[in-house]
Amino acid sequence: MLEIIALIFLTKDVGKLALAKGLKPLTWKIYTVVAWVISEIIGVFIGALIFGTDNLVSVVLIGLTFAITSYFIIKAKLNKLPDFFDNDIDNIGNN
């Protein structure tokens, strides 16, 4: 339950950043959710390979770590994109 609440807040943050970059927020929110779910599944699989299925807490923590890392990767990708300047061409020379 807490994971879903955290994902809601993180997707809102990514949406705001995408809007500031002049991109569609919904697209980047979907990217965040998909990356979160896929990364968590991969993390749980790797955690099960490392710790075995008997150590469930460690497996879940590895999965959650992978999921949170996917959020930071999406956010880093957005931060690398250039900022959006609204009507910048119309304001040339109007200082």
C-alpha positions as CSV (number, residue, x, y, z in Angstrom):
1,M,0.0,0.0,0.0
2,L,2.8,2.4,0.9
3,E,4.5,1.5,-2.3
4,I,1.5,2.6,-4.4
5,I,1.3,5.9,-2.5
6,A,5.0,6.5,-3.1
7,L,4.6,5.8,-6.7
8,I,1.7,8.3,-7.0
9,F,3.8,11.0,-5.5
10,L,6.8,10.1,-7.7
11,T,4.8,10.1,-10.9
12,K,3.4,13.6,-10.0
13,D,7.0,14.8,-9.6
14,V,8.0,13.3,-13.0
15,G,4.9,14.9,-14.6
16,K,5.8,18.3,-13.3
17,L,9.3,18.0,-14.5
18,A,8.1,16.8,-17.9
19,L,5.7,19.7,-18.2
20,A,8.5,22.1,-17.3
21,K,10.6,20.6,-20.1
22,G,7.7,21.0,-22.6
23,L,6.8,17.3,-22.8
24,K,3.6,15.4,-22.3
25,P,3.4,14.6,-18.6
26,L,1.1,11.6,-19.1
27,T,3.7,9.9,-21.3
28,W,6.4,10.3,-18.7
29,K,4.1,9.2,-15.9
30,I,3.4,6.0,-17.8
31,Y,7.1,5.5,-18.5
32,T,7.7,5.8,-14.7
33,V,5.0,3.3,-13.7
34,V,6.1,0.7,-16.4
35,A,9.8,1.1,-15.5
36,W,8.9,0.8,-11.8
37,V,6.9,-2.5,-12.3
38,I,9.4,-4.1,-14.6
39,S,12.4,-3.1,-12.5
40,E,10.7,-4.4,-9.4
41,I,10.0,-7.8,-11.0
42,I,13.6,-8.0,-12.2
43,G,14.8,-7.0,-8.7
44,V,12.7,-9.7,-7.1
45,F,14.0,-12.3,-9.5
46,I,17.6,-11.3,-8.8
47,G,17.0,-11.1,-5.1
48,A,15.5,-14.7,-5.2
49,L,18.6,-15.9,-7.1
50,I,20.9,-14.3,-4.6
51,F,19.1,-14.9,-1.3
52,G,16.8,-17.8,-2.2
53,T,13.1,-17.9,-1.7
54,D,13.4,-18.5,2.1
55,N,14.6,-15.0,2.8
56,L,11.5,-13.1,1.6
57,V,12.4,-9.8,3.3
58,S,15.7,-9.5,1.5
59,V,14.1,-10.4,-1.8
60,V,11.4,-7.8,-1.4
61,L,14.0,-5.1,-0.4
62,I,16.1,-5.9,-3.5
63,G,13.0,-5.6,-5.7
64,L,12.1,-2.2,-4.1
65,T,15.6,-1.0,-4.5
66,F,15.5,-1.8,-8.2
67,A,12.1,0.0,-8.5
68,I,13.3,3.2,-6.8
69,T,16.4,3.2,-9.0
70,S,14.2,3.1,-12.1
71,Y,12.5,6.3,-10.9
72,F,15.9,8.0,-10.5
73,I,16.9,6.9,-14.0
74,I,13.7,8.3,-15.5
75,K,14.2,11.6,-13.6
76,A,17.8,11.8,-14.8
77,K,16.7,11.3,-18.4
78,L,14.2,14.2,-18.0
79,N,16.8,16.4,-16.4
80,K,19.2,15.9,-19.3
81,L,16.6,17.2,-21.8
82,P,16.7,21.0,-22.6
83,D,14.3,23.3,-20.8
84,F,11.2,24.5,-22.6
85,F,11.1,28.2,-23.4
86,D,7.6,29.4,-24.1
87,N,7.4,31.8,-27.0
88,D,11.1,32.5,-26.7
89,I,11.4,33.5,-30.4
90,D,8.7,36.2,-29.9
91,N,10.7,37.8,-27.1
92,I,14.0,38.3,-28.8
93,G,15.2,41.8,-28.3
94,N,12.5,42.7,-25.8
95,N,14.7,43.1,-22.7
